[in-house]
Amino acid sequence: MKLLAEQFLLHLRAQRNFSRNTVKAYQADLAEFLAYAAGRAASPAGLDRMLMRGYIAALGGRKISRSTLLRKISAVRSFVRYLREKGDMETDPFDLITVPKREKRLPRFLTEGEIGKLQDYNRPEEVNAREKNYYFAQRDFALFELVYSGGLRRSEASGLNVGDLDLYSGFARVMGKGSRERLVPVGDKALAAVREYLDSRPKPLGSGMPLFLNHKGGRLTGAGIALIFRKMARRARFARPVNPHSVRHSFATHLLDNGCDLKSVQEMLGHKNLQTTEIYTHVSLERLKEVYDKAHPRAKK
Protein backbone atom coordinates (compact mmCIF):
# COMPACT_ATOMS: atom_id res chain seq x y z
CA MET A 1 0.00 0.00 0.00
CA LYS A 2 3.03 2.25 0.20
CA LEU A 3 2.94 2.65 -3.59
CA LEU A 4 -0.75 3.62 -3.45
CA ALA A 5 0.06 6.24 -0.84
CA GLU A 6 2.80 7.68 -3.05
CA GLN A 7 0.37 7.83 -5.98
CA PHE A 8 -2.16 9.59 -3.75
CA LEU A 9 0.37 12.24 -2.69
CA LEU A 10 1.33 12.80 -6.31
CA HIS A 11 -2.37 13.21 -7.08
CA LEU A 12 -2.66 15.88 -4.38
CA ARG A 13 0.25 17.84 -5.84
CA ALA A 14 -0.52 17.46 -9.54
CA GLN A 15 -4.32 17.31 -9.68
CA ARG A 16 -5.58 18.95 -6.50
CA ASN A 17 -2.95 21.73 -6.29
CA PHE A 18 -2.37 21.15 -2.57
CA SER A 19 0.38 23.30 -1.07
CA ARG A 20 3.79 21.81 -0.37
CA ASN A 21 3.27 22.10 3.40
CA THR A 22 -0.12 20.33 3.26
CA VAL A 23 1.27 17.47 1.16
CA LYS A 24 4.19 17.15 3.58
CA ALA A 25 1.78 16.92 6.53
CA TYR A 26 -0.39 14.34 4.73
CA GLN A 27 2.71 12.32 3.88
CA ALA A 28 3.71 12.12 7.54
CA ASP A 29 0.15 11.33 8.64
CA LEU A 30 -0.23 8.55 6.05
CA ALA A 31 3.12 7.04 6.99
CA GLU A 32 1.92 6.88 10.58
CA PHE A 33 -1.38 5.31 9.55
CA LEU A 34 0.26 2.71 7.29
CA ALA A 35 2.61 1.76 10.12
CA TYR A 36 -0.45 1.16 12.31
CA ALA A 37 -2.23 -0.80 9.56
CA ALA A 38 0.81 -2.98 8.80
CA GLY A 39 -0.02 -6.58 9.76
CA ARG A 40 -3.70 -5.69 10.01
CA ALA A 41 -4.36 -4.86 6.34
CA ALA A 42 -2.26 -6.14 3.47
CA SER A 43 -4.43 -4.47 0.81
CA PRO A 44 -7.05 -1.72 0.52
CA ALA A 45 -9.74 -4.34 1.15
CA GLY A 46 -8.36 -4.72 4.68
CA LEU A 47 -8.99 -1.07 5.53
CA ASP A 48 -12.31 -1.82 7.17
CA ARG A 49 -14.45 -0.06 9.76
CA MET A 50 -12.94 -1.95 12.69
CA LEU A 51 -9.42 -0.92 11.71
CA MET A 52 -10.46 2.74 11.38
CA ARG A 53 -12.17 2.71 14.76
CA GLY A 54 -9.05 1.24 16.31
CA TYR A 55 -6.84 3.85 14.70
CA ILE A 56 -9.06 6.76 15.81
CA ALA A 57 -9.09 5.33 19.34
CA ALA A 58 -5.30 5.04 19.28
CA LEU A 59 -4.98 8.66 18.19
CA GLY A 60 -7.43 9.73 20.88
CA GLY A 61 -5.26 8.11 23.52
CA ARG A 62 -2.28 10.30 22.63
CA LYS A 63 -1.51 13.79 23.89
CA ILE A 64 -2.13 15.67 20.66
CA SER A 65 -4.29 18.70 19.97
CA ARG A 66 -7.78 18.42 18.56
CA SER A 67 -6.69 20.11 15.31
CA THR A 68 -3.80 17.64 14.86
CA LEU A 69 -6.11 14.70 15.55
CA LEU A 70 -8.62 15.93 12.96
CA ARG A 71 -5.88 16.56 10.39
CA LYS A 72 -4.60 12.99 10.76
CA ILE A 73 -8.10 11.58 10.35
CA SER A 74 -8.70 13.87 7.37
CA ALA A 75 -5.54 12.58 5.67
CA VAL A 76 -6.73 8.98 6.01
CA ARG A 77 -10.26 9.82 4.84
CA SER A 78 -8.88 11.58 1.78
CA PHE A 79 -6.70 8.54 1.03
CA VAL A 80 -9.73 6.26 1.34
CA ARG A 81 -11.75 8.53 -0.94
CA TYR A 82 -8.96 8.38 -3.51
CA LEU A 83 -8.86 4.55 -3.34
CA ARG A 84 -12.63 4.38 -3.82
CA GLU A 85 -12.48 6.69 -6.83
CA LYS A 86 -9.81 4.41 -8.34
CA GLY A 87 -11.99 1.37 -7.71
CA ASP A 88 -9.60 -0.21 -5.18
CA MET A 89 -12.25 -0.06 -2.44
CA GLU A 90 -15.99 -0.65 -2.67
CA THR A 91 -17.30 0.67 0.65
CA ASP A 92 -16.41 3.60 2.88
CA PRO A 93 -15.03 2.30 6.21
CA PHE A 94 -15.83 5.67 7.82
CA ASP A 95 -19.58 5.13 7.39
CA LEU A 96 -21.30 5.06 10.81
CA ILE A 97 -18.07 6.11 12.57
CA THR A 98 -18.39 9.16 14.80
CA VAL A 99 -15.43 11.46 14.19
CA PRO A 100 -14.56 14.12 16.81
CA LYS A 101 -15.84 17.56 15.84
CA ARG A 102 -13.61 20.56 15.29
CA GLU A 103 -13.51 23.03 18.15
CA LYS A 104 -15.16 26.32 17.27
CA ARG A 105 -12.72 29.02 18.29
CA LEU A 106 -13.13 32.65 17.44
CA PRO A 107 -9.96 34.01 15.83
CA ARG A 108 -7.76 36.29 17.92
CA PHE A 109 -7.49 39.79 16.54
CA LEU A 110 -6.27 43.26 17.44
CA THR A 111 -8.49 46.30 17.78
CA GLU A 112 -8.00 49.23 15.43
CA GLY A 113 -6.43 51.11 18.35
CA GLU A 114 -3.94 48.29 18.95
CA ILE A 115 -3.00 48.22 15.27
CA GLY A 116 -2.41 51.96 15.49
CA LYS A 117 -0.22 51.50 18.57
CA LEU A 118 1.87 48.87 16.79
CA GLN A 119 2.34 51.21 13.85
CA ASP A 120 3.29 54.19 16.04
CA TYR A 121 5.92 52.31 18.03
CA ASN A 122 7.43 50.71 14.92
CA ARG A 123 7.66 53.63 12.54
CA PRO A 124 11.21 53.64 11.12
CA GLU A 125 12.08 57.03 12.59
CA GLU A 126 10.96 55.87 16.06
CA VAL A 127 12.89 52.60 15.87
CA ASN A 128 16.02 54.24 14.49
CA ALA A 129 15.96 56.81 17.29
CA ARG A 130 15.94 54.07 19.94
CA GLU A 131 17.89 51.26 18.24
CA LYS A 132 20.87 52.83 16.51
CA ASN A 133 22.27 49.59 15.09
CA TYR A 134 19.04 48.11 13.68
CA TYR A 135 19.04 48.35 9.88
CA PHE A 136 15.71 46.75 9.04
CA ALA A 137 13.19 49.20 10.47
CA GLN A 138 12.04 50.27 7.00
CA ARG A 139 11.60 46.65 5.88
CA ASP A 140 9.73 45.61 9.02
CA PHE A 141 7.34 48.55 8.85
CA ALA A 142 6.61 47.95 5.15
CA LEU A 143 6.05 44.25 5.86
CA PHE A 144 3.59 44.95 8.68
CA GLU A 145 1.70 47.55 6.65
CA LEU A 146 1.40 45.19 3.67
CA VAL A 147 0.22 42.20 5.75
CA TYR A 148 -2.43 44.32 7.50
CA SER A 149 -3.46 46.18 4.34
CA GLY A 150 -3.89 43.00 2.28
CA GLY A 151 -4.73 40.39 4.94
CA LEU A 152 -1.80 38.25 3.81
CA ARG A 153 -0.68 34.94 5.27
CA ARG A 154 2.96 34.90 6.29
CA SER A 155 3.75 32.39 3.51
CA GLU A 156 2.13 34.74 1.01
CA ALA A 157 4.15 37.73 2.21
CA SER A 158 7.32 35.62 2.11
CA GLY A 159 6.62 34.50 -1.47
CA LEU A 160 6.12 37.99 -2.89
CA ASN A 161 8.56 39.21 -5.52
CA VAL A 162 9.21 42.83 -6.40
CA GLY A 163 7.19 42.45 -9.60
CA ASP A 164 4.14 41.08 -7.75
CA LEU A 165 3.33 44.49 -6.29
CA ASP A 166 1.95 47.16 -8.63
CA LEU A 167 2.76 50.40 -6.84
CA TYR A 168 0.68 52.46 -9.26
CA SER A 169 -2.59 50.52 -9.46
CA GLY A 170 -2.37 49.46 -5.81
CA PHE A 171 -2.67 45.67 -6.22
CA ALA A 172 -0.52 42.73 -5.14
CA ARG A 173 -0.47 39.41 -6.97
CA VAL A 174 -0.49 36.76 -4.25
CA MET A 175 0.00 33.01 -4.45
CA GLY A 176 -2.25 31.48 -1.80
CA LYS A 177 -3.06 28.00 -0.57
CA GLY A 178 -3.39 25.29 -3.18
CA SER A 179 -1.36 27.43 -5.62
CA ARG A 180 -4.40 29.67 -6.12
CA GLU A 181 -3.41 33.12 -7.36
CA ARG A 182 -5.40 36.21 -6.46
CA LEU A 183 -5.14 39.98 -6.71
CA VAL A 184 -5.30 41.86 -3.40
CA PRO A 185 -5.90 45.61 -3.10
CA VAL A 186 -3.23 47.47 -1.14
CA GLY A 187 -3.87 50.75 0.67
CA ASP A 188 -1.98 54.01 0.10
CA LYS A 189 -0.17 53.89 3.46
CA ALA A 190 1.15 50.41 2.77
CA LEU A 191 2.20 51.41 -0.75
CA ALA A 192 4.07 54.43 0.62
CA ALA A 193 5.85 52.25 3.19
CA VAL A 194 6.88 49.74 0.52
CA ARG A 195 8.14 52.53 -1.78
CA GLU A 196 10.34 53.91 1.02
CA TYR A 197 11.64 50.42 1.76
CA LEU A 198 12.47 49.74 -1.89
CA ASP A 199 14.20 53.13 -2.16
CA SER A 200 16.47 52.06 0.70
CA ARG A 201 17.44 48.78 -0.97
CA PRO A 202 20.49 48.31 -3.19
CA LYS A 203 19.84 48.80 -6.91
CA PRO A 204 19.00 47.46 -9.43
CA LEU A 205 15.72 45.83 -8.41
CA GLY A 206 14.63 43.02 -10.71
CA SER A 207 10.95 42.06 -10.85
CA GLY A 208 11.81 38.45 -9.99
CA MET A 209 13.74 39.36 -6.83
CA PRO A 210 12.18 38.64 -3.41
CA LEU A 211 10.32 41.67 -2.09
CA PHE A 212 11.39 41.18 1.53
CA LEU A 213 15.02 40.22 2.20
CA ASN A 214 16.65 38.72 5.28
CA HIS A 215 20.00 39.81 6.75
CA LYS A 216 21.84 37.55 4.28
CA GLY A 217 20.16 39.08 1.25
CA GLY A 218 17.93 36.06 0.62
CA ARG A 219 14.16 35.70 0.80
CA LEU A 220 12.64 36.40 4.21
CA THR A 221 10.98 33.19 5.41
CA GLY A 222 7.63 32.73 7.12
CA ALA A 223 9.43 31.97 10.39
CA GLY A 224 11.46 35.16 9.99
CA ILE A 225 8.27 37.17 9.45
CA ALA A 226 6.74 35.71 12.62
CA LEU A 227 9.88 36.69 14.57
CA ILE A 228 9.68 40.26 13.24
CA PHE A 229 6.05 40.58 14.37
CA ARG A 230 6.99 39.37 17.87
CA LYS A 231 9.72 42.02 18.03
CA MET A 232 7.28 44.69 16.93
CA ALA A 233 4.84 43.65 19.66
CA ARG A 234 7.59 43.88 22.29
CA ARG A 235 8.50 47.39 21.14
CA ALA A 236 4.86 48.42 21.56
CA ARG A 237 4.84 46.78 25.03
CA PHE A 238 2.09 44.32 24.18
CA ALA A 239 1.36 41.84 26.95
CA ARG A 240 -0.10 39.25 24.56
CA PRO A 241 1.61 37.79 21.50
CA VAL A 242 1.13 39.21 18.02
CA ASN A 243 1.72 37.14 14.90
CA PRO A 244 0.99 37.49 11.17
CA HIS A 245 -2.18 35.42 11.48
CA SER A 246 -3.66 37.60 14.22
CA VAL A 247 -2.97 40.65 12.02
CA ARG A 248 -4.69 38.86 9.11
CA HIS A 249 -7.66 38.18 11.42
CA SER A 250 -7.65 41.87 12.36
CA PHE A 251 -7.76 42.86 8.68
CA ALA A 252 -10.90 40.77 8.10
CA THR A 253 -12.62 41.83 11.32
CA HIS A 254 -12.00 45.54 10.72
CA LEU A 255 -13.33 45.32 7.15
CA LEU A 256 -16.58 43.75 8.35
CA ASP A 257 -16.86 46.19 11.25
CA ASN A 258 -16.67 49.05 8.77
CA GLY A 259 -19.33 47.73 6.41
CA CYS A 260 -17.47 45.52 3.90
CA ASP A 261 -19.57 42.63 2.58
CA LEU A 262 -18.65 39.04 3.42
CA LYS A 263 -18.13 37.94 -0.20
CA SER A 264 -15.52 40.65 -0.79
CA VAL A 265 -13.69 39.69 2.41
CA GLN A 266 -13.69 36.06 1.25
CA GLU A 267 -12.09 37.03 -2.07
CA MET A 268 -9.45 39.20 -0.42
CA LEU A 269 -8.53 36.50 2.11
CA GLY A 270 -8.40 33.83 -0.60
CA HIS A 271 -10.84 31.50 1.16
CA LYS A 272 -12.18 28.74 -1.06
CA ASN A 273 -15.48 28.49 0.85
CA LEU A 274 -17.62 31.31 2.21
CA GLN A 275 -18.22 29.24 5.37
CA THR A 276 -14.56 29.74 6.32
CA THR A 277 -14.99 33.51 6.17
CA GLU A 278 -18.25 33.50 8.15
CA ILE A 279 -16.33 33.01 11.41
CA TYR A 280 -15.50 36.74 11.25
CA THR A 281 -19.17 37.67 11.34
CA HIS A 282 -19.33 35.92 14.72
CA VAL A 283 -16.37 37.99 15.89
CA SER A 284 -18.08 41.20 14.81
CA LEU A 285 -21.33 40.18 16.52
CA GLU A 286 -19.46 39.35 19.74
CA ARG A 287 -17.89 42.81 19.70
CA LEU A 288 -21.26 44.42 18.98
CA LYS A 289 -22.73 42.63 22.00
CA GLU A 290 -19.85 43.81 24.21
CA VAL A 291 -20.40 47.42 23.11
CA TYR A 292 -24.14 47.07 23.76
CA ASP A 293 -23.62 45.58 27.22
CA LYS A 294 -21.32 48.44 28.20
CA ALA A 295 -23.36 51.26 26.69
CA HIS A 296 -27.04 50.41 27.20
CA PRO A 297 -28.42 51.32 30.67
CA ARG A 298 -30.68 48.25 30.74
CA ALA A 299 -28.33 45.70 29.17
CA LYS A 300 -27.50 44.22 32.58
CA LYS A 301 -29.69 43.55 35.62
C-alpha positions in Angstrom: 0.0 0.0 0.0 3.0 2.2 0.2 2.9 2.6 -3.6 -0.7 3.6 -3.5 0.1 6.2 -0.8 2.8 7.7 -3.1 0.4 7.8 -6.0 -2.2 9.6 -3.8 0.4 12.2 -2.7 1.3 12.8 -6.3 -2.4 13.2 -7.1 -2.7 15.9 -4.4 0.3 17.8 -5.8 -0.5 17.5 -9.5 -4.3 17.3 -9.7 -5.6 19.0 -6.5 -2.9 21.7 -6.3 -2.4 21.2 -2.6 0.4 23.3 -1.1 3.8 21.8 -0.4 3.3 22.1 3.4 -0.1 20.3 3.3 1.3 17.5 1.2 4.2 17.1 3.6 1.8 16.9 6.5 -0.4 14.3 4.7 2.7 12.3 3.9 3.7 12.1 7.5 0.1 11.3 8.6 -0.2 8.5 6.0 3.1 7.0 7.0 1.9 6.9 10.6 -1.4 5.3 9.6 0.3 2.7 7.3 2.6 1.8 10.1 -0.5 1.2 12.3 -2.2 -0.8 9.6 0.8 -3.0 8.8 0.0 -6.6 9.8 -3.7 -5.7 10.0 -4.4 -4.9 6.3 -2.3 -6.1 3.5 -4.4 -4.5 0.8 -7.1 -1.7 0.5 -9.7 -4.3 1.2 -8.4 -4.7 4.7 -9.0 -1.1 5.5 -12.3 -1.8 7.2 -14.5 -0.1 9.8 -12.9 -1.9 12.7 -9.4 -0.9 11.7 -10.5 2.7 11.4 -12.2 2.7 14.8 -9.1 1.2 16.3 -6.8 3.9 14.7 -9.1 6.8 15.8 -9.1 5.3 19.3 -5.3 5.0 19.3 -5.0 8.7 18.2 -7.4 9.7 20.9 -5.3 8.1 23.5 -2.3 10.3 22.6 -1.5 13.8 23.9 -2.1 15.7 20.7 -4.3 18.7 20.0 -7.8 18.4 18.6 -6.7 20.1 15.3 -3.8 17.6 14.9 -6.1 14.7 15.5 -8.6 15.9 13.0 -5.9 16.6 10.4 -4.6 13.0 10.8 -8.1 11.6 10.3 -8.7 13.9 7.4 -5.5 12.6 5.7 -6.7 9.0 6.0 -10.3 9.8 4.8 -8.9 11.6 1.8 -6.7 8.5 1.0 -9.7 6.3 1.3 -11.7 8.5 -0.9 -9.0 8.4 -3.5 -8.9 4.6 -3.3 -12.6 4.4 -3.8 -12.5 6.7 -6.8 -9.8 4.4 -8.3 -12.0 1.4 -7.7 -9.6 -0.2 -5.2 -12.2 -0.1 -2.4 -16.0 -0.6 -2.7 -17.3 0.7 0.7 -16.4 3.6 2.9 -15.0 2.3 6.2 -15.8 5.7 7.8 -19.6 5.1 7.4 -21.3 5.1 10.8 -18.1 6.1 12.6 -18.4 9.2 14.8 -15.4 11.5 14.2 -14.6 14.1 16.8 -15.8 17.6 15.8 -13.6 20.6 15.3 -13.5 23.0 18.1 -15.2 26.3 17.3 -12.7 29.0 18.3 -13.1 32.6 17.4 -10.0 34.0 15.8 -7.8 36.3 17.9 -7.5 39.8 16.5 -6.3 43.3 17.4 -8.5 46.3 17.8 -8.0 49.2 15.4 -6.4 51.1 18.3 -3.9 48.3 19.0 -3.0 48.2 15.3 -2.4 52.0 15.5 -0.2 51.5 18.6 1.9 48.9 16.8 2.3 51.2 13.8 3.3 54.2 16.0 5.9 52.3 18.0 7.4 50.7 14.9 7.7 53.6 12.5 11.2 53.6 11.1 12.1 57.0 12.6 11.0 55.9 16.1 12.9 52.6 15.9 16.0 54.2 14.5 16.0 56.8 17.3 15.9 54.1 19.9 17.9 51.3 18.2 20.9 52.8 16.5 22.3 49.6 15.1 19.0 48.1 13.7 19.0 48.3 9.9 15.7 46.7 9.0 13.2 49.2 10.5 12.0 50.3 7.0 11.6 46.7 5.9 9.7 45.6 9.0 7.3 48.6 8.9 6.6 48.0 5.1 6.1 44.3 5.9 3.6 45.0 8.7 1.7 47.6 6.7 1.4 45.2 3.7 0.2 42.2 5.8 -2.4 44.3 7.5 -3.5 46.2 4.3 -3.9 43.0 2.3 -4.7 40.4 4.9 -1.8 38.2 3.8 -0.7 34.9 5.3 3.0 34.9 6.3 3.7 32.4 3.5 2.1 34.7 1.0 4.2 37.7 2.2 7.3 35.6 2.1 6.6 34.5 -1.5 6.1 38.0 -2.9 8.6 39.2 -5.5 9.2 42.8 -6.4 7.2 42.5 -9.6 4.1 41.1 -7.8 3.3 44.5 -6.3 1.9 47.2 -8.6 2.8 50.4 -6.8 0.7 52.5 -9.3 -2.6 50.5 -9.5 -2.4 49.5 -5.8 -2.7 45.7 -6.2 -0.5 42.7 -5.1 -0.5 39.4 -7.0 -0.5 36.8 -4.2 0.0 33.0 -4.5 -2.3 31.5 -1.8 -3.1 28.0 -0.6 -3.4 25.3 -3.2 -1.4 27.4 -5.6 -4.4 29.7 -6.1 -3.4 33.1 -7.4 -5.4 36.2 -6.5 -5.1 40.0 -6.7 -5.3 41.9 -3.4 -5.9 45.6 -3.1 -3.2 47.5 -1.1 -3.9 50.8 0.7 -2.0 54.0 0.1 -0.2 53.9 3.5 1.2 50.4 2.8 2.2 51.4 -0.8 4.1 54.4 0.6 5.8 52.3 3.2 6.9 49.7 0.5 8.1 52.5 -1.8 10.3 53.9 1.0 11.6 50.4 1.8 12.5 49.7 -1.9 14.2 53.1 -2.2 16.5 52.1 0.7 17.4 48.8 -1.0 20.5 48.3 -3.2 19.8 48.8 -6.9 19.0 47.5 -9.4 15.7 45.8 -8.4 14.6 43.0 -10.7 10.9 42.1 -10.9 11.8 38.5 -10.0 13.7 39.4 -6.8 12.2 38.6 -3.4 10.3 41.7 -2.1 11.4 41.2 1.5 15.0 40.2 2.2 16.7 38.7 5.3 20.0 39.8 6.7 21.8 37.6 4.3 20.2 39.1 1.3 17.9 36.1 0.6 14.2 35.7 0.8 12.6 36.4 4.2 11.0 33.2 5.4 7.6 32.7 7.1 9.4 32.0 10.4 11.5 35.2 10.0 8.3 37.2 9.5 6.7 35.7 12.6 9.9 36.7 14.6 9.7 40.3 13.2 6.1 40.6 14.4 7.0 39.4 17.9 9.7 42.0 18.0 7.3 44.7 16.9 4.8 43.7 19.7 7.6 43.9 22.3 8.5 47.4 21.1 4.9 48.4 21.6 4.8 46.8 25.0 2.1 44.3 24.2 1.4 41.8 26.9 -0.1 39.3 24.6 1.6 37.8 21.5 1.1 39.2 18.0 1.7 37.1 14.9 1.0 37.5 11.2 -2.2 35.4 11.5 -3.7 37.6 14.2 -3.0 40.6 12.0 -4.7 38.9 9.1 -7.7 38.2 11.4 -7.7 41.9 12.4 -7.8 42.9 8.7 -10.9 40.8 8.1 -12.6 41.8 11.3 -12.0 45.5 10.7 -13.3 45.3 7.1 -16.6 43.8 8.3 -16.9 46.2 11.3 -16.7 49.0 8.8 -19.3 47.7 6.4 -17.5 45.5 3.9 -19.6 42.6 2.6 -18.6 39.0 3.4 -18.1 37.9 -0.2 -15.5 40.6 -0.8 -13.7 39.7 2.4 -13.7 36.1 1.2 -12.1 37.0 -2.1 -9.4 39.2 -0.4 -8.5 36.5 2.1 -8.4 33.8 -0.6 -10.8 31.5 1.2 -12.2 28.7 -1.1 -15.5 28.5 0.8 -17.6 31.3 2.2 -18.2 29.2 5.4 -14.6 29.7 6.3 -15.0 33.5 6.2 -18.2 33.5 8.2 -16.3 33.0 11.4 -15.5 36.7 11.2 -19.2 37.7 11.3 -19.3 35.9 14.7 -16.4 38.0 15.9 -18.1 41.2 14.8 -21.3 40.2 16.5 -19.5 39.3 19.7 -17.9 42.8 19.7 -21.3 44.4 19.0 -22.7 42.6 22.0 -19.8 43.8 24.2 -20.4 47.4 23.1 -24.1 47.1 23.8 -23.6 45.6 27.2 -21.3 48.4 28.2 -23.4 51.3 26.7 -27.0 50.4 27.2 -28.4 51.3 30.7 -30.7 48.3 30.7 -28.3 45.7 29.2 -27.5 44.2 32.6 -29.7 43.6 35.6 
